Every structure is written in C-alpha cells, then in structure tokens.
Amino acid sequence: MRASIVDLRYKTNDILKALDRNESVTVLYHGKVKGIIKPAKNKSGLRIKEHPFFGMHRDSEDETVLEELDNLRKSRYDL
C-alpha cells in the first residue's frame, strides 16, 4: 500500500487494516518515498521453558535463586 502524509492523517483506519493484513505501507512525501511502515511480527509460539535462557544455571550449586537475584539487584557501587 502507498500512502501520502495526508492519508496518514485522514485514512489511518485503512492503513491500520493494511498492517493487520501484513502489508507494508510506503509513506510518500511530495511523491517521494520517505519511509516504509512494516507490520509488527507476531509473537512466536515459543514457550518459556523452551527459551534458551531458561534453566541456564541449573547445574550451578554455588548460590540459591534468591542469593543470585540479590547479587544481580545490588547497587552499582558497593558502599
């Protein structure tokens, strides 16, 4: 879809519908391309337990979860 600056103002609903249909919208200013609005990517179907970060410290026996969180949340400078 191609839209001028005026279309962005007066036909916003049509532009949003085009984005819902996964169409890119080319924005024109005085007939020249100024930019492209692309639809946001849908959330992936990745479950939390499947994320690579989940359980990355499961083999670590040094600290409990609460101790590790306290260590991450401490202030930047030790007083």
Sequence and secondary structure as in RCSB ss.txt:
>XXXX:A:sequence
MRASIVDLRYKTNDILKALDRNESVTVLYHGKVKGIIKPAKNKSGLRIKEHPFFGMHRDSEDETVLEELDNLRKS
RYDL
>XXXX:A:secstr
 EEEHHHHHH HHHHHHHHHTT  EEEEETTEEEEEE          GGGSTTTTTTTT  SS HHHHHHHHHS 
SS  
